[in-house]
């Protein structure tokens, strides 16, 4: 079973890699676009990474919503997709 903490660490690492930001610059309350500065290409890269890492697919609606989500909201979305029975 995948934990929320594992997902959060994975998202933090992916965002740091995509944007080349240092540790501690990202927290759970940061909005991906407005606070962290991810653009649409960065978001697509994150979505593809999460899909491949956790073997999940996002709906087009979810993909659109992720742009305006916080890190914690993305964690919750991925967690719910990973733990569906």
RARAMO-V974463 format. One record per residue. N is the residue number from 1. RES is the residue in three letters. SS is DSSP state (hx for helix, st for strand, lp for the rest). NEAR is the number of other ideal C-beta (glycine too) atoms within 10 Angstrom. Layout:
n = {N	N}
res = {RES	RES}
ss = {SS	SS}
near = {NEAR	NEAR}
This chain:
n = {1	2	3	4	5	6	7	8	9	10	11	12	13	14	15	16	17	18	19	20	21	22	23	24	25	26	27	28	29	30	31	32	33	34	35	36	37	38	39	40	41	42	43	44	45	46	47	48	49	50	51	52	53	54	55	56	57	58	59	60	61	62	63	64	65	66	67	68	69	70	71	72	73	74	75	76	77	78	79	80	81	82	83	84	85}
res = {UNK	UNK	UNK	UNK	UNK	UNK	UNK	UNK	UNK	UNK	UNK	UNK	UNK	UNK	UNK	UNK	UNK	UNK	UNK	UNK	UNK	UNK	UNK	UNK	UNK	UNK	UNK	UNK	UNK	UNK	UNK	UNK	UNK	UNK	UNK	UNK	UNK	UNK	UNK	UNK	UNK	UNK	UNK	UNK	UNK	UNK	UNK	UNK	UNK	UNK	UNK	UNK	UNK	UNK	UNK	UNK	UNK	UNK	UNK	UNK	UNK	UNK	UNK	UNK	UNK	UNK	UNK	UNK	UNK	UNK	UNK	UNK	UNK	UNK	UNK	UNK	UNK	UNK	UNK	UNK	UNK	UNK	UNK	UNK	UNK}
ss = {lp	lp	lp	hx	hx	hx	hx	hx	hx	hx	hx	hx	hx	hx	hx	hx	hx	hx	hx	lp	lp	lp	lp	lp	lp	lp	lp	lp	lp	lp	st	lp	lp	lp	lp	lp	lp	lp	lp	hx	hx	hx	hx	hx	hx	hx	hx	hx	hx	hx	hx	hx	hx	hx	lp	lp	lp	lp	lp	hx	hx	hx	hx	hx	hx	hx	lp	lp	lp	st	hx	hx	hx	hx	hx	hx	hx	hx	hx	hx	hx	hx	lp	lp	lp}
near = {6	15	12	15	10	15	22	19	12	17	22	19	13	17	24	16	12	17	17	7	14	8	8	8	13	20	13	14	10	18	15	23	16	11	14	19	13	21	13	9	9	18	20	14	17	20	18	12	17	22	15	9	15	16	9	17	10	17	8	7	8	15	14	11	14	21	17	12	18	17	21	15	16	23	22	14	18	24	18	10	18	18	11	6	2}
